[in-house]
Amino acid sequence: MMEAYHDAEWGVPVRDPRLLWEMLVLEGFQAGLSWRTILHRRDGFRRAFDGFDPEVIAAYGTDKVEALMQDEGIIRARAKIEATIGNARAYLRMREEGRNFAEFIWSFVDGKTQVNDGTIIPASTHTSAALSKALKVEGFKFVGPTIAYAFMQAVGMVDDHEPGCFRRA
């Protein structure tokens, strides 16, 4: 599963606002865990969180939070579940203000993938810290600089594939 994810998804540029938001949510759930854990539960997350529809998630109330806390198909962390609801509201607020989430996200790398040398992969960068700070200003949670950098790698904003990897730019 990890190899298939690497070969087909990791580092491939994503420009769809909703898919970017989904990936940001999943990266937030990964905090303190391995990506393998999240990837193995991704279908469970998609089911539990109504296909990552931000309009549906933004309307979740306490009953839905409690149901999610009982769902063995996801990571049952109340703070992360509540952050997902808040993040859906932040995403929708940006959209209602006429701001495109993809354009906002990609503006931190001037709209193009930043190719690193692939030998030293940082946990965070000045750019991921700036993205993290901007997301927090918008009301997002579980978007620290390390999470932001992992997100940037996953959605192709940065290319950290090793030299010799077929996915390397």
WOVENRA-V992344 format. One record per residue. N is the residue number from 0. RES is the residue in one letter. PHI is phi in whole degrees, -180 to 180 (999 if undefined). Layout:
# WOVENRA-V992344
n->{N/N}
res->{RES/RES}
phi->{PHI/PHI}
This chain:
# WOVENRA-V992344
n->{0/1/2/3/4/5/6/7/8/9/10/11/12/13/14/15/16/17/18/19/20/21/22/23/24/25/26/27/28/29/30/31/32/33/34/35/36/37/38/39/40/41/42/43/44/45/46/47/48/49/50/51/52/53/54/55/56/57/58/59/60/61/62/63/64/65/66/67/68/69/70/71/72/73/74/75/76/77/78/79/80/81/82/83/84/85/86/87/88/89/90/91/92/93/94/95/96/97/98/99/100/101/102/103/104/105/106/107/108/109/110/111/112/113/114/115/116/117/118/119/120/121/122/123/124/125/126/127/128/129/130/131/132/133/134/135/136/137/138/139/140/141/142/143/144/145/146/147/148/149/150/151/152/153/154/155/156/157/158/159/160/161/162/163/164/165/166/167/168}
res->{M/M/E/A/Y/H/D/A/E/W/G/V/P/V/R/D/P/R/L/L/W/E/M/L/V/L/E/G/F/Q/A/G/L/S/W/R/T/I/L/H/R/R/D/G/F/R/R/A/F/D/G/F/D/P/E/V/I/A/A/Y/G/T/D/K/V/E/A/L/M/Q/D/E/G/I/I/R/A/R/A/K/I/E/A/T/I/G/N/A/R/A/Y/L/R/M/R/E/E/G/R/N/F/A/E/F/I/W/S/F/V/D/G/K/T/Q/V/N/D/G/T/I/I/P/A/S/T/H/T/S/A/A/L/S/K/A/L/K/V/E/G/F/K/F/V/G/P/T/I/A/Y/A/F/M/Q/A/V/G/M/V/D/D/H/E/P/G/C/F/R/R/A}
phi->{999/-65/-65/-63/-62/-59/-69/-109/-127/-61/86/-83/-57/-112/-117/-79/-56/-69/-67/-60/-63/-58/-64/-64/-62/-63/-62/-64/-67/-72/-46/83/-128/-95/-64/-56/-60/-69/-60/-68/-109/-57/-62/-63/-63/-62/-68/-65/-102/48/67/56/-82/-62/-67/-72/-63/-60/-92/-59/-116/-63/-62/-69/-60/-64/-65/-65/-66/-101/-83/-73/-84/-130/-83/-94/-116/-55/-62/-73/-65/-66/-64/-62/-65/-64/-68/-64/-66/-65/-59/-66/-61/-61/-63/-64/-82/83/-101/-86/-61/-64/-63/-60/-61/-72/-64/-73/-125/54/78/-136/-61/-91/-97/-94/-73/80/-100/-120/-107/-75/-80/-157/-139/-61/-68/-68/-67/-66/-62/-57/-61/-65/-63/-64/-60/-76/105/-79/-127/58/-136/-64/-58/-71/-63/-61/-69/-61/-62/-60/-66/-61/-97/79/-73/-128/-112/-111/-63/-67/-56/95/-71/-64/-85/-63/-54}
